[in-house]
C-alpha cells in the first residue's frame, strides 16, 4: 500500500508542477498540497 501511495503522490505532484508551469497557479498549488498530504509522510491516510 505504501508503494501505491508513493506512485499516486508522485503523479499528483507532477501534474501540479506542470499546472504551475503552464500558468494555472491555484490548481498547481492545490495539487502539490494534495500530493504532500497523501504521500508516505502525509496525514490523510495513515497506512
Secondary structure as GFF3:
##gff-version 3
##sequence-region A 1 47
A	DSSP	alpha_helix	2	22	.	.	.	ID=ss1
A	DSSP	alpha_helix	25	38	.	.	.	ID=ss2
###
